[in-house]
């Protein structure tokens, strides 16, 4: 899958943000806001990773955000971002029960964030959307499995088997990318990450 110019700029932007957060962490490992920025950058970078690499990066983001919350358990933006990381993690898992575990963790994080900032509309919307995650996950993976089985059962297909698997994988990561992008845009507004390069 080739990367367009805008995607490349986003990749460079978030990689730079990740590197800066790692450097800042060396100077002050107790800066919860820095850990929040680091986790947010990792979450954005996860969409550029293939397969297991994406899950690994989401897990790294979760770890940074959990570390931020050990420093400041009431940091609502870190709770919200951790909820987004758990949601992303859930969508990356094909097994529905495993995914639901992450969706439940996400709901809990969003609820805790809202308890810290009861008037925050973004947190209210996150709770509402997290309730829809299990159904969205089921539909997404059902569609992906149908595409794979349609491709393998049709015998002579217009597209080779490998490209059909690639199409399913592309769809999965397109959906994940959309989810992470939506969370990332909200994250910029919420915690003040610098804007990415203009399109």
N, C-alpha and C positions, 0 to 999 in steps of 0.2 A: 504494500500500500504506500503510494507516494505521498509525501507531505507537501502541502501547498505553502506558499510564502507566509500567509497569515498564521498557519499552524506552526510553522518554523519559528516565527517571531514569538508566539506564545510560549513555545518550548524553551527558547532562550531566556525569555523574561522570567519564567518560573524557575528555571534552573539557576539563574542568577540570584533570585530571591532565596532559593534553598541554600545556596552557597554562602550568602551573606548571613542568613540565620545560623548556619553551622559555625561560622566565624564568631558571630556575636555570642553564641552559646559558650564558646571557649573562654570568653572574657567574663560572662555572667550567666552561669547555668541556672540561676534562680529567677530569671526574667520570664514570667509566664506569658507575657505578650509576645516575646520573641519566639517561644515555643509554639504559640498559636500561629504566628506567621509561617514558621517552619512546617508545621502540620498542614496548613492550608496550601502551601506551595507543593508539598509532597502529594496531596490529594489531587491537585491540578495535574501534576506530572504523571500520575498514575494512568491517565487516559492515553498517554503516548507509549505505554509499555504493552508488549504483547502478552496475552495469557497470564501465566503465573507471575510474571514480572509486575503486572498491574496489581495483583493481589498482594504481593510483597510490599509494594510501595504504599498501598492503602493501609496495610498493617503497620508500616513505619509511621505513617501519618497518625494512626490511632495511638501509637506509643507516645509520640510527641505531645499529642493533645491530652492524653491521660497524665503525662508528666506535668504539663501546665496546670492541670486540675489538682494535682497533689500539692502544688505550690499555692494555688488560689482556687479552692473548690467552688467558689461562687462566681467565677468568671463566666458569665452567661454566654459570651461569644465563643468561648472554648467548648462549652457544653453543646452549643448549637453546631459548631463545626465538627465535633466528635459524632454527633448524631448524623451528620452528612456523611462522615467517613464510614460509619456503621451501615448506613443505607447503601452506599456504593459497594461495600464489601458484600452485602447481601445479594445485590444484583449480579455480582461476579460469580456467585455460587450456583451451580445447576440444581442442587438438591434443595427442594422447597423447605423442608424442615430446618435445615442448616441456615438457609437464607432468613427464615422467620425469626430465628434466634437473634440475628443482627438487626432485623427490623424492630424487634421488641426493645433491644438495647437503644436503638435510635430514638424510638418513641419516649423512652425514659429520659434520655438526654434532652430532647426537645421540651419535655414537661418540666424538667429541672431548670432549664434556661428560662422558661416562661415564669416559673415561680420567682426567679431572680428579677425578671423584668416583665411584670404582669401586663403592661400595656404595649408590648412589642408585637406589632402585627406580623413581622417576619417569623417570629417564633410560633405564633398562632397558626400561621399558614403551614409551617413545617410539621406541626402536629397533625393538621388536617391531611397533608400529603402523605405522611408516614402511615396513616391508616389505609391508604390506597396501595402502598408498596407491595404487600403480599399478592394482591390480585394482579397488579402490573407484572410482577415477577412471574407468576404462573402463566399469564398470557404471553409474555416475551419468550419464555422457555418452551412453551407449547408451540408457538410459531416457529422457533428455531428447530425444534425436533421434527416438525412437519416438513420444513424445507429440506432438512437432511434426508428424511425418509422418502419424500417425494423424489428427490434427486437419485436416491439409491434404488428405488423400486421402479423407476420409469425405464430402466434398461438403457435404451439409446436416447440420450438427452442431448439437447442442443449444446449444453455446456458440459465440459468434462467434470467428472466427479470432484476432483480437487478444487475446481473453481466454485462449485456449489458449496462445499464446506467453507471455502474462503468467504463466499457471500453471506453465509450464516454467521460466521465469525465477525465479518464486517458489520452486520446488522447489530449484533450483540454489543460490539464496541462503539458503534454509532449511538446506540441508546445510552450506554454508560457515559460516553462523552457528553451527550446532551445533558444528562443528569449532573455530572460534575461541573459542566460549564454553568448551568443554572445556579448551582450552589456557589460556584466561584464568583460569579458576578455579584451575587448577594453578599458574599464574604467581603468583596472589595468595599461595598457600600457600608457594611457593618463595622469592620475593624480598620478600615483605612489603608489597605494595601495600595501601593501606587498603581495607577492605571497601567494596563498593558499597552504595548505600542499601538498606535492607531492602525486601523485596517487599511 
